[in-house]
Amino acid sequence: MPIVDVHTHVYPPSYISLLSSRTTNPRIRAPNELLILPGEEHGRPVGPEYSNIQLKIDFMDQHGIDISIISLANPWLDFVDSDVAASAATSHNDEMNDLCDQHPGRLFAFGTLPLSAADVGDIVKEVERLPSLKYMRGIILGTSGLGSGLDDARLHPIYKALEQTGQTIFLHPHYGLPKEVFGPRAGEYGHVLPLALGFPLETTIAVSRMILSGVFDRFPKLSVLLAHSGGTLPFLAGRLESCIVHDGHLFEKSGNVEGTRRRDVWEILKTNILLDAVVYSEVGVRAAVEVAGADRVLFGTSFGFLPLLMEMIDDECG
């Protein structure tokens, strides 16, 4: 059975150029430092592992990985001006498809949507176009959606198009949680709190809002792959379900989605949600398997991040 890496990032050359040309965040500041958040003073290093596709193939060969599904890492394209968003997404997705074509059978891709486009119809058109690209297998999506989260009803035409075309959403945390939640000394701890806690909790909140708003009741065949084993969702699924069924205000205010039945959290985990195994512990992987099933927990590496982190550690240690 082939080993498939579903969580591995690429910044194509044109995207590197785009971020390097900017003077406000998100941007790449010399020497090769990516700043994403408004007002962020210290970013993360962006080395050749992100843009050199041969290094990814070398990594795959070194670790016996047969296939990788590459995707853009945050900040994706949500900062692009609305009048050029559609063309930017088309160009990016074509470029990703061409990168895959350099190594046929080894690389496939998740596309990126023009979420800053003024017309949702332009986003739907790109969703419908992606299956015509040989190597595309779905889309990568951040938790902010069109700016108001993934429970935003304006996303329904996009969800419908993804469901109808059989494409998977790879849901990946985007900007993390507000820095205030980590306390006044958070800056002393580098990126540990935002990455270790902020990213997983961001994902947990985003998918919980999808569940609460009835997204999976309206679109029962929608497929969503959650990064980092779904954040804390495997651990908190029972608590989430209990709070839903015991919340009188929730049912008084909204009830079930008209024409559907409410599907509980456990059913959604078993049918609509896939989890990657990028959780860095056997305990976390076992929890993911327990709630979703072994056939719904997928291998991933998040390649691009860890080699750079290891290089930083080696440099600091001499």
C-alpha positions as CSV (number, residue, x, y, z in Angstrom):
1,M,0.0,0.0,0.0
2,P,1.5,3.4,-1.0
3,I,2.3,5.9,1.7
4,V,0.5,9.3,1.1
5,D,1.4,12.5,2.8
6,V,-1.8,14.6,2.9
7,H,-0.3,17.6,4.8
8,T,2.8,19.1,3.2
9,H,3.2,22.7,2.1
10,V,4.7,24.5,-0.9
11,Y,5.2,28.2,-1.6
12,P,5.5,28.3,-5.4
13,P,8.1,30.8,-6.8
14,S,5.4,33.3,-7.9
15,Y,3.9,33.3,-4.3
16,I,7.4,33.9,-2.8
17,S,7.7,36.9,-5.2
18,L,4.3,38.2,-4.3
19,L,5.0,38.1,-0.5
20,S,8.5,39.5,-1.0
21,S,7.1,42.5,-2.9
22,R,4.8,43.6,-0.1
23,T,5.7,46.2,2.5
24,T,2.8,45.3,5.0
25,N,1.9,42.0,6.5
26,P,1.6,39.4,5.3
27,R,5.0,39.7,3.7
28,I,8.4,38.1,3.5
29,R,11.1,40.4,5.0
30,A,14.7,39.8,4.2
31,P,16.4,37.6,5.0
32,N,13.6,35.1,4.3
33,E,11.4,35.8,7.3
34,L,7.6,35.5,6.9
35,L,5.4,37.8,8.9
36,I,1.7,37.0,8.8
37,L,-0.1,38.8,11.6
38,P,-0.8,42.5,11.5
39,G,1.8,44.1,13.7
40,E,3.9,41.0,14.0
41,E,7.5,41.8,14.7
42,H,9.1,38.3,14.5
43,G,8.1,35.8,11.8
44,R,9.1,32.3,10.9
45,P,11.9,31.5,8.5
46,V,11.0,30.5,4.9
47,G,13.8,28.4,3.4
48,P,14.2,26.5,0.2
49,E,12.1,23.6,1.6
50,Y,9.0,25.7,0.8
51,S,9.7,26.5,-2.8
52,N,12.2,24.0,-4.2
53,I,10.0,21.0,-5.3
54,Q,13.0,18.8,-5.7
55,L,13.8,19.1,-2.0
56,K,10.3,17.8,-1.3
57,I,10.9,14.8,-3.6
58,D,14.2,14.2,-1.9
59,F,12.4,14.2,1.5
60,M,9.8,11.8,0.2
61,D,12.5,9.4,-1.1
62,Q,14.4,9.6,2.1
63,H,11.4,8.6,4.2
64,G,9.7,6.2,1.8
65,I,6.7,8.5,1.0
66,D,5.2,7.5,-2.3
67,I,2.8,10.4,-2.9
68,S,2.4,13.9,-1.5
69,I,-0.7,16.2,-1.7
70,I,0.9,19.6,-1.7
71,S,-0.9,22.7,-0.6
72,L,-0.1,26.4,0.0
73,A,0.6,27.3,3.6
74,N,-1.1,30.3,5.3
75,P,-1.7,33.2,4.6
76,W,-3.1,31.8,1.3
77,L,-4.7,34.5,-0.9
78,D,-7.2,36.2,1.4
79,F,-5.1,39.4,1.4
80,V,-5.2,39.9,-2.4
81,D,-7.3,42.8,-3.7
82,S,-10.8,41.7,-4.7
83,D,-10.5,42.8,-8.3
84,V,-7.6,40.5,-9.0
85,A,-8.5,37.6,-6.5
86,A,-10.1,35.3,-9.2
87,S,-7.2,35.7,-11.6
88,A,-4.6,35.2,-8.8
89,A,-6.3,32.0,-7.7
90,T,-6.4,30.7,-11.2
91,S,-2.8,31.4,-11.8
92,H,-1.7,29.9,-8.5
93,N,-3.7,26.7,-9.0
94,D,-2.4,26.3,-12.6
95,E,1.2,26.7,-11.2
96,M,0.6,24.1,-8.5
97,N,-0.8,21.7,-11.1
98,D,2.3,22.3,-13.3
99,L,4.6,21.6,-10.3
100,C,2.8,18.2,-9.9
101,D,3.3,17.5,-13.5
102,Q,7.0,17.7,-13.1
103,H,6.8,14.5,-11.0
104,P,3.8,12.5,-12.4
105,G,2.2,10.2,-9.9
106,R,4.3,11.5,-7.0
107,L,2.5,14.8,-6.4
108,F,-1.1,15.9,-6.3
109,A,-2.5,19.2,-4.8
110,F,-5.2,21.0,-2.9
111,G,-6.1,24.2,-4.7
112,T,-6.6,27.7,-3.2
113,L,-9.7,29.8,-3.5
114,P,-10.1,33.5,-4.2
115,L,-11.8,34.2,-0.9
116,S,-11.3,38.0,-1.2
117,A,-13.3,38.2,-4.4
118,A,-16.3,40.5,-4.3
119,D,-18.6,38.0,-5.9
120,V,-19.0,34.6,-4.3
121,G,-19.8,33.3,-7.8
122,D,-16.2,33.8,-8.8
123,I,-15.2,31.5,-5.9
124,V,-17.7,28.9,-7.0
125,K,-16.4,29.0,-10.6
126,E,-12.9,28.2,-9.3
127,V,-14.2,25.3,-7.3
128,E,-16.0,24.0,-10.4
129,R,-12.8,24.5,-12.5
130,L,-10.4,22.7,-10.3
131,P,-11.5,19.1,-11.3
132,S,-10.4,19.9,-14.8
133,L,-6.8,20.2,-13.6
134,K,-5.2,16.8,-13.6
135,Y,-3.6,16.8,-10.2
136,M,-6.2,18.7,-8.1
137,R,-7.9,16.8,-5.3
138,G,-9.7,19.5,-3.4
139,I,-9.0,22.9,-1.7
140,I,-7.2,24.1,1.3
141,L,-9.3,26.5,3.5
142,G,-8.5,28.7,6.5
143,T,-10.8,29.1,9.4
144,S,-11.9,32.7,8.6
145,G,-13.7,31.8,5.4
146,L,-14.9,35.0,3.9
147,G,-14.0,36.9,7.0
148,S,-16.8,35.7,9.4
149,G,-15.9,32.1,10.0
150,L,-17.0,28.8,8.5
151,D,-20.6,29.0,9.8
152,D,-21.2,32.0,7.5
153,A,-24.2,31.3,5.3
154,R,-22.5,33.1,2.4
155,L,-20.2,30.0,2.1
156,H,-23.2,27.7,1.4
157,P,-22.9,27.9,-2.4
158,I,-19.2,27.0,-2.1
159,Y,-19.9,24.1,0.2
160,K,-22.6,22.9,-2.3
161,A,-20.2,23.1,-5.2
162,L,-17.5,21.2,-3.3
163,E,-20.0,18.5,-2.3
164,Q,-21.3,18.2,-5.9
165,T,-17.8,17.9,-7.4
166,G,-16.7,15.5,-4.7
167,Q,-13.7,17.6,-3.6
168,T,-12.3,17.5,-0.1
169,I,-11.7,20.6,2.1
170,F,-8.4,20.5,3.9
171,L,-9.2,22.8,6.8
172,H,-6.0,24.3,8.2
173,P,-5.6,27.0,11.0
174,H,-4.8,30.4,9.7
175,Y,-4.0,33.2,12.1
176,G,-4.3,31.5,15.4
177,L,-6.0,32.9,18.5
178,P,-5.8,36.5,19.6
179,K,-2.4,37.0,21.3
180,E,-4.1,38.4,24.4
181,V,-5.4,35.0,25.4
182,F,-1.8,33.9,26.0
183,G,-1.0,36.5,28.6
184,P,1.5,39.4,28.9
185,R,4.6,37.2,28.9
186,A,3.7,35.2,25.8
187,G,6.4,36.9,23.7
188,E,9.0,35.4,26.0
189,Y,8.0,31.9,24.7
190,G,8.7,32.3,21.0
191,H,6.1,30.7,18.8
192,V,5.3,27.8,21.2
193,L,1.9,29.0,22.6
194,P,0.4,30.1,19.2
195,L,1.6,26.9,17.4
196,A,1.1,24.3,20.1
197,L,-2.2,25.7,21.5
198,G,-3.5,28.5,19.2
199,F,-3.5,26.5,16.0
200,P,-5.3,23.4,17.4
201,L,-7.9,25.5,19.3
202,E,-8.5,27.6,16.2
203,T,-9.4,24.5,14.2
204,T,-11.6,23.1,17.0
205,I,-13.6,26.3,17.3
206,A,-14.0,26.6,13.5
207,V,-15.3,23.1,12.9
208,S,-17.5,23.3,16.1
209,R,-19.2,26.3,14.6
210,M,-19.7,24.4,11.3
211,I,-21.4,21.7,13.3
212,L,-23.5,24.1,15.4
213,S,-24.8,26.0,12.3
214,G,-25.9,22.8,10.6
215,V,-23.3,22.8,7.7
216,F,-23.0,19.0,7.8
217,D,-26.8,18.6,8.0
218,R,-27.3,20.8,4.9
219,F,-24.4,19.1,3.1
220,P,-24.3,15.5,4.3
221,K,-21.7,14.5,1.8
222,L,-19.3,17.3,2.4
223,S,-15.8,16.0,3.1
224,V,-13.5,17.9,5.4
225,L,-9.9,16.9,6.4
226,L,-8.9,18.6,9.6
227,A,-5.2,19.5,10.2
228,H,-3.4,18.4,13.3
229,S,-5.8,15.6,14.1
230,G,-8.7,18.0,14.4
231,G,-7.1,20.1,17.2
232,T,-8.8,19.1,20.4
233,L,-12.0,17.8,18.7
234,P,-11.3,14.1,19.4
235,F,-10.8,14.8,23.1
236,L,-13.8,17.2,23.4
237,A,-16.3,15.6,21.0
238,G,-18.3,14.1,23.8
239,R,-18.4,17.3,25.8
240,L,-19.5,19.2,22.6
241,E,-22.3,16.8,21.9
242,S,-23.5,16.9,25.5
243,C,-23.6,20.7,25.5
244,I,-25.5,20.7,22.2
245,V,-28.3,18.3,23.4
246,H,-28.6,20.1,26.8
247,D,-28.7,23.6,25.5
248,G,-32.3,24.7,25.5
249,H,-31.5,28.1,24.1
250,L,-29.8,26.6,21.1
251,F,-32.9,24.5,20.2
252,E,-35.4,27.3,21.1
253,K,-33.6,29.7,18.8
254,S,-32.7,27.6,15.8
255,G,-33.9,24.0,16.1
256,N,-32.9,21.6,13.4
257,V,-32.1,22.8,9.9
258,E,-35.3,22.8,7.9
259,G,-35.8,19.6,5.9
260,T,-33.0,17.7,7.6
261,R,-32.3,15.8,10.8
262,R,-29.7,16.9,13.3
263,R,-26.7,14.6,12.9
264,D,-24.7,14.2,16.1
265,V,-21.0,15.0,16.5
266,W,-20.1,11.3,16.5
267,E,-21.8,10.6,13.2
268,I,-20.2,13.6,11.6
269,L,-16.8,12.4,12.8
270,K,-17.4,9.0,11.3
271,T,-18.7,10.1,7.9
272,N,-17.8,13.7,7.0
273,I,-14.5,14.4,8.8
274,L,-11.0,13.0,8.1
275,L,-8.2,13.7,10.5
276,D,-4.5,13.9,9.7
277,A,-2.0,12.4,12.1
278,V,0.2,15.5,12.6
279,V,-0.2,15.5,16.3
280,Y,3.2,14.3,17.5
281,S,2.3,11.6,20.0
282,E,0.9,8.1,20.0
283,V,-1.7,9.2,22.5
284,G,-3.0,11.8,20.1
285,V,-3.1,9.4,17.2
286,R,-4.9,6.8,19.2
287,A,-7.6,9.4,20.2
288,A,-8.0,10.3,16.5
289,V,-8.4,6.7,15.5
290,E,-10.9,6.1,18.4
291,V,-13.3,8.8,17.3
292,A,-12.9,8.7,13.5
293,G,-11.8,5.2,12.7
294,A,-8.4,4.0,11.5
295,D,-9.4,4.3,7.9
296,R,-10.2,8.0,8.4
297,V,-6.9,9.1,10.0
298,L,-4.4,10.0,7.3
299,F,-0.6,10.3,7.4
300,G,0.9,13.8,7.2
301,T,4.2,15.5,7.8
302,S,3.6,19.3,7.6
303,F,6.9,19.3,5.7
304,G,8.5,22.7,5.3
305,F,8.1,23.6,9.0
306,L,10.0,20.9,10.9
307,P,13.2,20.8,8.8
308,L,13.5,24.6,9.3
309,L,12.9,24.3,13.0
310,M,15.6,21.6,13.3
311,E,18.0,23.8,11.4
312,M,17.3,26.7,13.8
313,I,18.0,24.3,16.8
314,D,21.2,23.1,15.2
315,D,22.4,26.7,14.6
316,E,21.6,27.7,18.2
317,C,23.4,24.7,19.6
318,G,26.5,25.3,17.5
